């Protein structure tokens, strides 16, 4: 994984944000401010090793884990090394991200993977956003990673997903979940079913898969869950 500090102002609290597949820091820079938190973003799951930046968290009084989309699975895969967080939030994702009942249906995911190179040219991101104006805003500061890098990331994630044993999702980890009703990437009903199965409290919001343009501060997302 790669790490990038979106906000670093020597606050007493920190949010570690696991991003979704194919994203990097560019769409998030200068998008959200933070009153009470420094914000460390993790992305690029071609390599699932946690970055050394996490070793710097010991001095913070409060540590929030905020995971989004495939980041929900990526963090859960490393759950034994993320026990130091005081509160863990899953946003528009599940711990079984490719699943006919509890994630993206298998056939849909495999079609996405098969046509990933073409989809990353535009169609995929149009589905990430619920409104045309959100996609237009994204186009002003789009992802900068190569398409080849993003395709290989999805291939790596799918291999990891397929290797998980039965019962992998039976350990409680997340404290709260947010599900957006307009999510076109991971069916909201499947998200709700997954969180219900794992006894995770949920709130729903009327946004799309990428809800971040609807907030002005990272603090607002955390406060929704507390």
N, C-alpha and C positions, 0 to 999 in steps of 0.2 A: 504494500500500500504506500501511497504518497500522503504527505501531510502538508497542510497550509494553514497558517493562522489568518483567519478572516478578520478577527478583532483581537488585538493584543495590547491591552492598556493597564496591565498589572492590577486587574480586579481581584477580588477575594474569591470569586466563584468562576467556574469554567463549564462551558458546554463543549462536549466532543461530538461532532456531527459526522456520522457515517453517510456519505452521499449515495445516490443511486447509480445504477449501471450507466456508463458512458459519460458521466459528468466530470467536470473539474472545477477549479475555483473561479474561472472567469465569469460565469453567469451569476455568481454569488457575491463577487466583490462589489462593495459600496451599495449593495441592495438592501441589507438590513443592518441597522446599528444595534448596539447592545448597551443597556444601562448598567447592569449588574454583573455581566459575564464577559470573560474572554472567550473566544470561539475558535476551536481547532477543528478544521475539516479534514477528514480522511476520504480518499477516493482511489480509484484504479485498482481493481481486484485481480489483476493479472498475477500478482504476488500477494498472498494472504498474510504475510508476516506483518505484525503490528510495528509501526514506526517508533523510533527512539523518542520521539516527541512526547509520547505517553509517560515516559519516565519523569517528565517535568511537572506532573500534576500533583505531586505530593504536597506542595505548599498551599494548595487551594483549600478553602474551608468547605466548599460545596462543589460536587462534581455531578453534572447532568450528562447522561448519554442520550442523544437524540439520533435516531436512525431512520432513514427514509428509503423506501422502495427496496432494491436489492441490498441496501445497507442494513436492513433489518436482519436478513440472513447472514450477511458478512460478520456482523457483530455477534450474533448468536453462535456462529461457528467458533468464535474466539471467547465464548462466555466465561471460561475458566480463568482467563487473564483479565477480565473486565469487572471483577467483583468489587473493585474499590469505588464504584459509582454509587451515589446516594439515591439516584432515581433514574430509571431507564424507560424511554419512550419509543414506541414504534409508530411511525407515520407512513400510511399508505404502503404497507408491506406486511409480509408474514414470515415466519421462520421456516415454512415450507413453500418457497416462492413459485415452484412449478408443481402444481397439483390440481387435479380436476375439481376437488372440493374446497381446498384451502389455499389456493394460489392462482397463478395463471394456468388455465387448462393446457395440458401437455401439447395437444396438436397446435394450438395457437402459438405457444412458445416456440415450438420447433419450426413453425413457419417464419416467425420473427427471426430466429437464428439463421435459417436458410437464406433469407433475403435481407440480412442485417446490413450488408454493404450498401444496398440500394435504399433501405429504410432510413439509415442514418443520414442520407442526403437530404431528408426533409420530412417524409411522412411520419416517421416515428416521433419526432419532436412536435409535430402538429397534434398528435394524439396525446402527448404529455400535457399539453395546455388545454384548458377548457374553453378559452376564448381566443379569437383571432388577435385581439390587441395584446394578449399575453405573449403569444408567439412572436408578434412583431417586436415586442420589448426584448424578448430573448435574442432575437436576431441582431440587436444592437451590441450584445456582449455574449456571443455564442461560445460553446465549448471549443477549445483549441487543440485537443488531442487528435491524433491522426485517426482516420476511420479504421485502419488496420489494427491499431492499438485497442480500439473500442470493440471491434469484432472479436479479437482474441480474448478480451476480458469476458465477453459473454460466453464464449466457448469454455473458458476455464471455470466460470461459475456453474455452468450446466454440468460439467464433469464432477464438480464438488457436490452439487445437489443430488446427482444420481448415486453417488457413493455413500450417502448418509444411510445408516442402518435403521431398521424398524425401531420405533420407540425413541428416535432422535429428538422428537418434539414433545416428549413427555416431562421435560424438566422445566419448571416455571422460571422465567427469567425477566420478562418485561413487567413493569409496574403499571403501565398505562398504554393505551393505543388511541390513535386518531385515524379515522376512516373518512375519506372525502367521497361524497355521494356521486360526484361526477367523474370519478376515476375511470379512464378508458384503458388503462394498462393492466391493472390487477382488479378483477371484479369486486366491487364493494361487498357483495353478499358473501363471497368466498373469504374475504378478509374478516368479516364479522363472524363467520363460522369458525375460523381458525382461532380468533381471540376468545370466543365463547368456550371452545374446547380446552383452551389453556388458562381459563379463569382470569383473563386480562380485562379490566374495566375499559370501556370504550366511549368516546364521544364521536359524533358525526358532524361534519361540516359541509356546506354546500359548494365545495370547490372541486377542482380537477386533481390529477395526479401530482402536479407541481403547484402546491398551494402558496408558495412563499411570497408571491407578489401581493397577497392579501394581508400581509403583515408589514409593520414598519420596524419592528424590533424582534430579535430572537427571544427576548424576555416574554413577549406575548404568547409565543407557542408554549413555553414552559408553564406559564401561569394557567393556561387552559387545562392543564393536567394535574394541578395541585389544589 
